[in-house]
Amino acid sequence: MLASGPDAPAADAGAEAWRLVERLYPIPRSLTGDGVRQTLAVLSEHVPLEVHEVPTGTPVFDWTVPREWNVREAWIAGPDGRRVVDWRDHSLHLMGYSVPVRARMPLAALREHLHSLPEQPDLIPYRWSYYAERWGFCLRHRDLEALPDGEYDVCVDTTLEDGHLTYGELLVPGEREDEVLIHAHVCHPSLANDNLSSIAVATLLARELLDRRLRLSYRFVFVPATVGAITWLARNQARLHRIRHGLVLAGTGDPGPLSYKRSRRGRADIDRAVELVLRRRGATGPMEDYSPWGYDERQYGSPGIDLPVGRLSRTPHGTYPEYHTSADDPGFVRPESLAGTYDALLDVVEILEGDARYRNMSPMCEPQLGRRGLYSTMGGSDRRETEMAALWVLSLSDGGSSLLDVAERSGLPFAAVREAADALLACDLLAPAEAA
């Protein structure tokens, strides 16, 4: 169990997470480059991250660490010399990984390199071209339609050269080497929900756990999407067997309800723990089965890796109009949503920390609880609830069932089940299954 002590109030954590989102929002991130480093430097003000630099060309399974990309400036000037698009106004204006260009061209040729959203004419889309050398700009469709004919000057002052892929990592040690993996991607530019919300929540969760006595160890990884997760897995193969549970956090700050995508295993303990927490919290978001599409749960669940890693989100990606557009700004992220995600994660941690298997040491019919003073000592906010929890724990403690099994089958809160088990242990009616 976690050591007792006051938790940071969820509302305070939500407000602090929102301020962190707002601070990180202007930093121009991409798959690699100084924006990722700047982001990790800010996170390091809150938790002691270890920052890793993996050289370009490093083989990572079937992939290779790409060249590093950085931007000095990028703009388009119209026929009158005024800039009609400027990366400094919004980092989404430049297509990610655009190669360097200095050119003058007519509007008809320029249009081949311009991206907009006709169905959302007031929003800038997010576009990238990581693995094919192209250049492009993104702009509001109403601004695109207003461009006059004539000659345009284009400047894409970027570097695409050998460098490094950068990621951050923090291990919060517990009593055991068994680990819980918490993952957030750090490559998206100026997108507050996807994924600054999850970066902020994960950072504050890590800081909270650093101050606790833990049974399990918790490993937080802040990596670029896809190739970043693949790189981390390739570099850590020797210790992957320690990971017992894992969560990818993605899009956790929007106004929608919490939702969950199960691990490839489908009924792993992390899947059951998260679903139990979300049901108890009345979450109405979808509970999806695994599919090999989405965020980096698909890397952790690939057949050769096969880690029990699910994904916790709010509104699923691609299903809300702000997704991958300039509308995904700090105003779209709600402090109360960040607080709810943070609080739900602490509830999941409580289950992972408190789950165990026991054996009933008085299994021949129901033991007499009253003469042991259990009804008066268990207490709790709902006395009847804790009494029922004690009966359920005794009934299912056959050495094979866990406290998570008890909570699922009984419908009782895990905290009540854990409290009952502690009381029964204290009067020798229970013993750890491995020691019984």
For each residue, the residues with C-beta under 8 A, 3 or more apart:
1: 215 353 354 418 422
2: 212 213 214 349 350 353 354
3: 212 213
4:
5: 211 212
6:
7: 10 208 346
8: 12 13 204 208
9: 12 13
10: 7 13 14 339 340 342 343 346
11: 14 15 335 336 339
12: 8 9 15 16
13: 8 9 10 16 17 204 208 338 339 342 343
14: 10 11 17 18 335 336 337 338 339 340 342
15: 11 12 18 19 335 339
16: 12 13 19 20 204
17: 13 14 20 21 197 200 201 203 204 253 335 338 339 342
18: 14 15 21 22 200 253 330 333 334 335 338
19: 15 16 22 23
20: 16 17 23 24 42 46 196 199 200 203 204
21: 17 18 24 25 192 196 197 199 200 253 330 333 338
22: 18 19 25 330
23: 19 20 42
24: 20 21 27 39 42 196 199 200
25: 21 22 190 192 196 329 330
26: 91 190
27: 24 35 38 39 42 189
28: 35 71 87 91 189 190
29: 33 35 36 39 91 186 187 188 189
30: 33 35 36 69 96 97 128 187 189
31: 66 69 96 97 128 130 165 187 224 225 227 228
32: 36 66 67 68 69 163 164 165 166 224
33: 29 30 36 37 68 69 70 71 163 166
34: 37 38 70
35: 27 28 29 30 38 39 189
36: 29 30 32 33 39 40 166 167 186 187 224
37: 33 34 40 41 51 166
38: 27 34 35 41 42
39: 24 27 29 35 36 42 43 186 199 222
40: 36 37 43 44 49 51 166 167 168 186 222
41: 37 38 44 45
42: 20 23 24 27 38 39 45 46
43: 39 40 46 47 49 168 199 203 222
44: 40 41 47 48 49 51 168
45: 41 42
46: 20 42 43 203 204 206 207
47: 43 44 170 203 206 207 210 220
48: 44 170
49: 40 43 44 168 169 170 222
50: 168 169 170
51: 37 40 44 166 167 168 169
52: 166 167 168 169 235
53: 164 165 166
54: 58 60 65 164 165 166 167 231 235
55: 58 65 162 163 164
56: 65 66 67 68 161 162 163 164 165
57: 64 65 162
58: 54 55 64 65 165 231
59: 63 64 234
60: 54 63 64 65 227 230 231 233 234 235
61: 230 233 234
62:
63: 59 60 227 230 231
64: 57 58 59 60
65: 54 55 56 57 58 60 164 165 227 231
66: 31 32 56 130 131 165 227
67: 32 56 160 161 162 163
68: 32 33 56 159 160 161 162 163 164 165
69: 30 31 32 33 96 97 158 159 160
70: 33 34 158 159
71: 28 33 74 87 94 157 158
72: 157 158 159
73: 87 88 155 157
74: 71 86 87 93 94 98 137 155 156 157 158
75: 83 85 86 87 88 154 155
76: 83 84 85 86 110 137 152 153 154 155
77: 81 82 83 84 152 153 155
78: 81 82 83 84 147 148 150 152
79: 148 149 150 151 152
80:
81: 77 78
82: 77 78
83: 75 76 77 78 86
84: 76 77 78 139 143 147 152
85: 75 76 89 93 137 139 143
86: 74 75 76 83 89 93
87: 28 71 73 74 75 90 91 93 94
88: 73 75
89: 85 86 93
90: 87 93 124 190 326
91: 26 28 29 87 94 189 190
92: 124 125 126 138 189 190 325 326
93: 74 85 86 87 89 90 124 137 138 139
94: 71 74 87 91 98 136 137 138 156 158
95: 98 115 127 128 129 134 135 136 137 138
96: 30 31 69 126 127 128 129 130 189
97: 30 31 69 128 129 130 134 160
98: 74 94 95 101 129 134 135 136 156 158
99: 133 134 135 156 158 160
100: 135 156 157 158 159 160
101: 98 135 154 155 156
102: 154 155 156 157
103: 153 154
104: 151 152 153 154
105: 109 110 151 152 154
106: 109 110 149 150 151 152
107: 110 111 147 148 149 150 152
108: 111
109: 105 106 112
110: 76 105 106 107 113 114 152 154
111: 107 108 114 144
112: 109
113: 110 134 135 136 137 154
114: 110 111 136 137 138 139 144
115: 95 125 127 136 137 138 139
116: 121 125 138 139 140 141 143 144
117: 120 121 123 125 141 325
118: 121 141
119:
120: 117 123 141 321 325 327
121: 116 117 118 140 141 142 145
122: 140 141 142
123: 117 120 140 325 326 327
124: 90 92 93 138 139 140 325 326
125: 92 115 116 117 138 324 325
126: 92 96 138 188 189 191 324 325
127: 95 96 115 136 138
128: 30 31 95 96 97
129: 95 96 97 98 132 133 134 136
130: 31 66 96 97
131: 66
132: 129
133: 99 129 160
134: 95 97 98 99 113 129
135: 95 98 99 100 101 113 156
136: 94 95 98 113 114 115 127 129
137: 74 76 85 93 94 95 113 114 115
138: 92 93 94 95 114 115 116 124 125 126 127
139: 84 85 93 114 115 116 124 143 144
140: 116 121 122 123 124 143 144
141: 116 117 118 120 121 122 144 145
142: 121 122 145 146
143: 84 85 116 139 140 146 147
144: 111 114 116 139 140 141 147
145: 121 141 142
146: 142 143
147: 78 84 107 143 144
148: 78 79 107
149: 79 106 107
150: 78 79 106 107
151: 79 104 105 106
152: 76 77 78 79 84 104 105 106 107 110
153: 76 77 103 104
154: 75 76 101 102 103 104 105 110 113
155: 73 74 75 76 77 101 102
156: 74 94 98 99 100 101 102 135
157: 71 72 73 74 100 102
158: 69 70 71 72 74 94 98 99 100
159: 68 69 70 72 100
160: 67 68 69 97 99 100 133
161: 56 67 68
162: 55 56 57 67 68
163: 32 33 55 56 67 68
164: 32 53 54 55 56 65 68
165: 31 32 53 54 56 58 65 66 68 224 227 228 231
166: 32 33 36 37 40 51 52 53 54 224
167: 36 40 51 52 54 186 221 222 223 224 228 231 232
168: 40 43 44 49 50 51 52 186 221 222 223
169: 49 50 51 52 219 220 221 222 232
170: 47 48 49 50 206 219 220
171: 179 217 218 219 220
172: 206 209 210 214 217 218 219 220
173: 214 217
174: 178 214 215 216 217 218
175: 213 214 215 216
176: 215 216 217
177: 217 242
178: 174 216 217 242 244
179: 171 216 217 218 219 242 243 244
180: 216 217 218 219 243 244 245 246 247 270 349 352
181: 219 221 243 245 246 247 300 307 309
182: 202 205 206 218 219 220 221 246 247 249
183: 220 221 223 229 246 247 248 249 296 300 309
184: 195 198 199 202 220 221 222 248 249 250
185: 188 195 198 222 223 224 225 228 229 250 295 296
186: 29 36 39 40 167 168 195 199 222 223 224 228
187: 29 30 31 36 224 225 228
188: 29 126 185 191 194 195 196 225
189: 27 28 29 30 35 91 92 96 126
190: 25 26 28 90 91 92 326 329
191: 126 188 194 195 196 324 328
192: 21 25 196 197 253 328 329 330 331 332 333
193: 196 197 251 252 253 254 314 322 328 332 333
194: 188 191 197 250 251 317 323 324 328
195: 184 185 186 188 191 198 199 249 250 251
196: 20 21 24 25 188 191 192 193 199 200 253 333
197: 17 21 192 193 194 200 201 251 252 253 254 333 337 338 341
198: 184 185 195 201 202 249 250 251 252 253
199: 20 21 24 39 43 184 186 195 196 202 203 222
200: 17 18 20 21 24 196 197 203 204 253 338
201: 17 197 198 204 205 249 252 253 338 341 342 345
202: 182 184 198 199 205 206 220 222 249
203: 17 20 43 46 47 199 200 206 207 220
204: 8 13 16 17 20 46 200 201 207 208 342
205: 182 201 202 208 209 220 342 345 346 349
206: 46 47 170 172 182 202 203 209 210 218 220
207: 46 47 203 204 210 211
208: 7 8 13 204 205 211 212 346
209: 172 205 206 212 214 218 349
210: 47 172 206 207
211: 5 207 208
212: 2 3 5 208 209
213: 2 3 175
214: 2 172 173 174 175 209 217 218 353
215: 1 174 175 176 353
216: 174 175 176 178 179 180 244 245 352 353
217: 171 172 173 174 176 177 178 179 180 214 242
218: 171 172 174 179 180 182 206 209 214 349
219: 169 170 171 172 179 180 181 182 243
220: 47 169 170 171 172 182 183 184 202 203 205 206
221: 167 168 169 181 182 183 184 229 232
222: 39 40 43 49 167 168 169 184 185 186 199 202
223: 167 168 183 185 186 228 229 231 232 296
224: 31 32 36 165 166 167 185 186 187 227 228 229
225: 31 185 187 188 228 229 295 296
226: 229 230 296 299
227: 31 60 63 65 66 165 224 230 231
228: 31 165 167 185 186 187 223 224 225 231 232 296
229: 183 185 221 223 224 225 226 232 233 296 299 300
230: 60 61 63 226 227 233 234 299
231: 54 58 60 63 65 165 167 223 227 228 234 235
232: 167 169 221 223 228 229 235 236
233: 60 61 229 230 236 237 240 299 300 305
234: 59 60 61 230 231 237
235: 52 54 60 231 232
236: 232 233 239 240
237: 233 234 240
238:
239: 236 242 243
240: 233 236 237 243 305 307
241:
242: 177 178 179 217 239
243: 179 180 181 219 239 240 246 307 308 309
244: 178 179 180 216 269 308
245: 180 181 216 268 269 270 273 308 309 352
246: 180 181 182 183 243 263 270 300 307 308 309 310
247: 180 181 182 183 270 274 309 310 311 312 345 348
248: 183 184 295 296 297 300 309 310 311 312
249: 182 183 184 195 198 201 202 252 311 312 313 341
250: 184 185 194 195 198 294 295 311 312 313 317
251: 193 194 195 197 198 254 313 314 315 316 317
252: 193 197 198 201 249 258 312 313 314 337 338 341
253: 17 18 21 192 193 196 197 198 200 201 314 332 333 334 337 338 341
254: 193 197 251 314 315 320 322 332 333 334 337
255: 314 315 334 337
256: 259 285 314 315 320 337
257: 283 284 285 314
258: 252 278 281 283 285 312 313 314 340 341 344
259: 256 278 283 285 286 287 288 312 313 314 315 316
260: 271 274 275 278 285 286 287 288 310 311 312 313
261: 288 289 290 291 294 297 310 311 313 316
262: 265 266 267 268 271 287 288 289 290 310
263: 246 266 268 270 271 290 297 300 301 307 308 309 310
264: 290 297 301 306
265: 262 268 271 290 301 306 308
266: 262 263 271 289 290
267: 262 271 272
268: 245 262 263 265 271 272 308 310
269: 244 245 272 273 308 352 355 402 404
270: 180 245 246 247 263 273 274 308 309 310 348 352
271: 260 262 263 265 266 267 268 274 275 308 310
272: 267 268 269 275 276 404 408
273: 245 269 270 276 277 348 351 352 355 404
274: 247 260 270 271 277 278 310 312 348
275: 260 271 272 278 279 287
276: 272 273 279 280 351 404 407 408 414
277: 273 274 280 281 344 347 348 351
278: 258 259 260 274 275 281 283 285 287 344
279: 275 276 282 283
280: 276 277 347 413
281: 258 277 278 340 344 347
282: 279
283: 257 258 259 278 279 344
284: 257
285: 256 257 258 259 260 278 313 314 315 316
286: 259 260 316
287: 259 260 262 275 278
288: 259 260 261 262 291 316
289: 261 262 266
290: 261 262 263 264 265 266 297 301 310
291: 261 288 294 298
292: 298 301
293: 298
294: 250 261 291 297 298 311 317
295: 185 225 248 250 298 311 317
296: 183 185 223 225 226 228 229 248 299 300
297: 248 261 263 264 290 294 300 301 309 310 311
298: 291 292 293 294 295 301 302
299: 226 229 230 233 296 302 305
300: 181 183 229 233 246 248 263 296 297 305 307 309
301: 263 264 265 290 292 297 298 305 306 307 309
302: 298 299 305 306
303: 306
304:
305: 233 240 299 300 301 302
306: 264 265 301 302 303
307: 181 240 243 246 263 300 301
308: 243 244 245 246 263 265 268 269 270 271
309: 181 183 243 245 246 247 248 263 270 297 300 301
310: 246 247 248 260 261 262 263 268 270 271 274 290 297
311: 247 248 249 250 260 261 294 295 297
312: 247 248 249 250 252 258 259 260 274 341 344 345
313: 249 250 251 252 258 259 260 261 285 316 317
314: 193 251 252 253 254 255 256 257 258 259 285 337 341
315: 251 254 255 256 259 285 319 320
316: 251 259 261 285 286 288 313 319
317: 194 250 251 294 295 313 323
318: 323 324
319: 315 316 323
320: 254 256 315 323
321: 120 325 327
322: 193 254 325 327 328 332
323: 194 317 318 319 320 328
324: 125 126 191 194 318 328
325: 92 117 120 123 124 125 126 321 322 328
326: 90 92 123 124 190 329
327: 120 123 321 322 332
328: 191 192 193 194 322 323 324 325 332
329: 25 190 192 326 332
330: 18 21 22 25 192 333
331: 192
332: 192 193 253 254 322 327 328 329
333: 18 21 192 193 196 197 253 254 330 337 338
334: 18 253 254 255 337 338
335: 11 14 15 17 18 338 339
336: 11 14 339 340
337: 14 197 252 253 254 255 256 314 333 334 340 341
338: 13 14 17 18 21 197 200 201 252 253 333 334 335 341 342
339: 10 11 13 14 15 17 335 336 342 343
340: 10 14 258 281 336 337 343 344
341: 197 201 249 252 253 258 312 314 337 338 344 345
342: 10 13 14 17 201 204 205 338 339 345 346
343: 10 13 339 340 346 347
344: 258 277 278 281 283 312 340 341 347 348
345: 201 205 247 312 341 342 348 349
346: 7 10 205 208 342 343 349 350
347: 277 280 281 343 344 350 351 414
348: 247 270 273 274 277 344 345 351 352
349: 2 180 205 209 218 345 346 352 353
350: 2 346 347 353 354 414 415 418
351: 273 276 277 347 348 354 355 404 407 414
352: 180 216 245 269 270 273 348 349 355
353: 1 2 214 215 216 349 350
354: 1 2 350 351 403 414 418
355: 269 273 351 352 402 403 404
356: 402 403 421 432 433
357: 397 399 400 401 402 403 432 433 434
358: 393 397 399 403 421 424 425 430 431 432 433 436
359: 363 397 398 399 430 431 432 433 436
360: 363 394 395 397 398 429 430
361: 428 429 430 431 436
362: 367 394 429
363: 359 360 398
364:
365:
366: 369 391 394
367: 362 372 394 429
368: 371 372
369: 366 372 374 375 387 390
370: 373 374 375
371: 368
372: 367 368 369 427 429
373: 370 376 377 427
374: 369 370 377 378 390 423 424 427
375: 369 370 378 383 387
376: 373 379
377: 373 374 423
378: 374 375 383 386 387 390 419 420 423
379: 376 383 386
380: 383 385 386 416 419
381: 385
382: 385 386 416
383: 375 378 379 380 386 387
384: 387 388
385: 380 381 382 388 389 412 413 416
386: 378 379 380 382 383 389 390 416 419 420 423
387: 369 375 378 383 384 390 391
388: 384 385 391 392 410 412
389: 385 386 392 393 406 410 412 416 417 419 420
390: 369 374 378 386 387 393 394 420 423 424
391: 366 387 388 394 395
392: 388 389 395 396 406 409 410 412 417 420
393: 358 389 390 396 397 403 406 417 420 421 424 430
394: 360 362 366 367 390 391 397 424 429 430
395: 360 391 392
396: 392 393 401 405 406 409
397: 357 358 359 360 393 394 401 430 433
398: 359 360 363 401
399: 357 358 359 433 436
400: 357 433
401: 357 396 397 398 405 406
402: 269 355 356 357 405 406
403: 354 355 356 357 358 393 406 407 414 417 418 421
404: 269 272 273 276 351 355 407 408 414
405: 396 401 402 408 409
406: 389 392 393 396 401 402 403 409 410 412 417
407: 276 351 403 404 410 411 412 413 414 417
408: 272 276 404 405 411
409: 392 396 405 406
410: 388 389 392 406 407 417
411: 407 408
412: 385 388 389 392 406 407 416 417
413: 280 385 407 416 417
414: 276 347 350 351 354 403 404 407 417 418
415: 350 418 419
416: 380 382 385 386 389 412 413 419 420
417: 389 392 393 403 406 407 410 412 413 414 420 421
418: 1 350 354 403 414 415 421 422
419: 378 380 386 389 415 416 422 423
420: 378 386 389 390 392 393 416 417 423 424
421: 356 358 393 403 417 418 424 425 430
422: 1 418 419 425 426
423: 374 377 378 386 390 419 420 426 427
424: 358 374 390 393 394 420 421 427 429 430
425: 358 421 422 428 429 430 431
426: 422 423
427: 372 373 374 423 424
428: 361 425 431
429: 360 361 362 367 372 394 424 425
430: 358 359 360 361 393 394 397 421 424 425
431: 358 359 361 425 428 435 436
432: 356 357 358 359 435 436
433: 356 357 358 359 397 399 400 436
434: 357
435: 431 432
436: 358 359 361 399 431 432 433
